[in-house]
Amino acid sequence: MSLIPVTILTGFLGSGKTTLLKRILTEAHGQKIAVIENEFGEENIDHEILVNDTEENIIQMNNGCICCSIREDLRETLQLLAAKKRKGLLAFDRVVIETTGLADPGPVAQTFFMDEEIAEQYLLDSILTLVDAKHAQQQLNDRQEARRQIGFADLIFISKADMVTAKDIDALQDRIRQMNPRAPQKTTHFGEVALADVFDLRGFNLNAKLDIDPDFLKEDAPHDHDHVHGEHCDHPSHAHAHEADGSHHHRHDDDVKSFMFRSARPFSAAKLEDFLGAVINIYGPRMLRYKGVLNMEGTERKVIFQGVHQLMGSDLGPAWAPDEEKISKMVFIGIDLPKDILLEGLEQCLV
């Protein structure tokens, strides 16, 4: 039986996850979708909203958060779904997991790689993150969960864009780009999203036996973003600077940051493996996503490297084209990672 594709749908409270999911379930796409929902508390209103309009298989997981205490329940639910599918008791083509708005998607994603039975039955296709344009700046300032959801995203949908100005959208997109430059951003209106933008994205592969786009990182590194707030702004995650003209400029100082490493020199496989092993031992819990296309000594093929937290995988990709410059490109997205130490360490791993 082929692997069952899974999409994780995340985003902070009120960002529009249920609206998007309802749109997906009611669209005439010909696919049967099993939905795993997780909310705090004993009553799940979203379940009733969805069930009223669809005939899909919807499984509720209440009393907690699948980001922590009931991850075992998630594993058991996935195993039960797969077993029923094998026995012909349930018919579905894919699974969508809608997390609570307070969830960290990292442990949810890890379930698909840490558990052998799950890994043999499911393929984690992508993590989709919804961002509420109206409230995102404040949420990103105040809530680490919101920042982590962006850090893990393979694709970001910005909702409620009609409630803010174009300037506000530009500022938000710029901030998100600094936090996660690898995730494309799209705006959505009441969940109106093409299915091609949601399914079969192949965004999340720890062992990516795919033709990876070698230009997944842009040539221009993210730039710092300045903007002006009122005099009495007290955002906890802003660094403040008073300008000569008396204006009060702020620079976002999000704990989720990204940085890139590039080099035309090849890596020593042994040195890189030792270094990355040591790095994830120390900083693994703070490393949200990391990914690279590497030029490795001893092979004419690209080495595709990806990871989340302490889980890291690599695989041989396509051969370097004859006229292609062999440049290693790596991006790291994490919480307060020591950029200088990591960049210097990677430099030491080059031939």
Secondary structure, DSSP 8 states (H G I E B T S, - for coil): ---EEEEEEEESTTSSHHHHHHHHHHS-----EEEEEE-SSS--HHHHHHHTT--SEEEEE-SS-TTTTTHHHHHHHHHHHHHHHHTTS---SEEEEE--TT--HHHHHHHHHH-HHHHTTEEEEEEEEEEETTTHHHHHHH-HHHHHHHHH-SEEEEE-GGGS-HHHHHHHHHHHHHH-TTS-EEE-STT---GGGTSS-----SS--S---TT-S-SS-----EEE--TT---TTEEEEE-TTS-EEEEE--SEEEEEEEESS-B-HHHHHHHHHHHHHHHGGGEEEEEEEE-BTT-SEEEEEEEETTEEEEEEEEE--TT----EEEEEEEES--HHHHHHHHHHTB-
